[in-house]
């Protein structure tokens, strides 16, 4: 049983879930989404809505310094994307991304 639990944990911890974790909550009459984009290239961050699907996309480039000798490299690189279906009762024109920053 322990091996099955460990295998399930590995499946759930793939890049789709850990590369861009998010929190979504309601505050009064607004929904607020916070998404971790640590290390993403600021110019690569895209937030958009199409056919009631909110898409958040960002790129994290690998370090390419010639003088580096990697001892351990765990941070994922590439394009990361999350999609969230927006409910019918929400105003798509009111969606904003004021805190759209990457660090």
C-alpha positions in Angstrom: 0.0 0.0 0.0 2.8 2.4 0.8 4.3 2.0 -2.7 0.9 2.9 -4.3 0.6 6.0 -2.1 4.1 7.1 -3.1 3.3 6.5 -6.8 0.1 8.5 -6.5 1.9 11.3 -4.8 4.5 11.4 -7.6 1.7 11.6 -10.3 0.0 14.4 -8.5 3.2 16.4 -8.0 3.9 16.8 -11.8 4.8 20.1 -13.5 1.1 20.9 -14.2 0.4 21.2 -10.5 3.6 22.5 -8.9 5.1 24.7 -11.6 2.4 27.4 -11.2 0.4 26.9 -8.0 -2.5 29.2 -7.4 -5.0 30.3 -4.9 -8.5 31.4 -5.8 -10.9 33.0 -3.3 -13.9 35.3 -3.1 -13.7 38.7 -1.4 -17.1 40.4 -1.3 -18.4 40.5 -4.9 -14.9 39.8 -6.5 -13.0 36.6 -7.1 -9.2 37.0 -6.6 -6.6 34.7 -8.0 -3.0 34.7 -6.8 -0.5 32.7 -8.9 3.2 31.9 -8.1 5.4 32.9 -11.1 8.7 32.9 -9.3 11.6 33.1 -11.7 9.4 33.8 -14.7 10.7 36.2 -17.3 8.5 39.3 -16.7 7.9 40.0 -20.4 6.6 36.5 -21.0 3.7 36.7 -18.6 0.3 36.5 -20.4 -3.1 36.7 -18.9 -6.1 36.4 -21.2 -9.7 35.1 -21.5 -11.1 33.3 -24.6 -14.4 31.4 -24.7 -14.8 31.7 -20.9 -11.4 30.2 -20.2 -8.9 32.3 -18.2 -5.3 31.5 -19.3 -2.2 32.4 -17.4 1.1 31.7 -19.2 4.7 32.4 -18.4 8.1 31.4 -19.5 11.1 30.5 -17.2 14.4 30.4 -19.1 17.3 28.3 -18.0 20.5 29.9 -16.8 23.1 29.6 -19.6 26.2 31.1 -17.9 29.2 29.3 -19.4 31.2 29.4 -16.2 28.6 27.4 -14.1 29.2 23.9 -13.0 25.8 22.6 -11.8 25.8 20.6 -8.5 22.0 20.3 -8.4 19.4 21.7 -10.7 15.7 21.4 -9.6 13.9 24.5 -10.9 11.8 23.7 -13.9 12.2 25.7 -17.0 10.1 26.2 -20.1 6.5 27.5 -20.7 4.0 27.1 -17.9 0.3 27.5 -18.3 -2.8 27.3 -16.2 -6.4 27.4 -17.5 -9.5 28.0 -15.4 -13.0 28.0 -16.8 -14.9 31.2 -15.9 -18.5 30.7 -14.7 -21.4 32.0 -16.8 -22.5 34.6 -14.2 -19.1 36.4 -14.2 -18.4 39.6 -16.2 -15.5 38.8 -18.5 -14.9 42.6 -19.2 -14.2 43.1 -15.5 -11.3 40.8 -15.4 -8.0 42.6 -14.6 -4.5 41.7 -13.8 -3.2 44.6 -11.7 -0.5 42.6 -9.8 1.0 41.0 -12.9 4.6 40.8 -11.9 7.2 38.1 -11.9 10.3 37.8 -9.7 
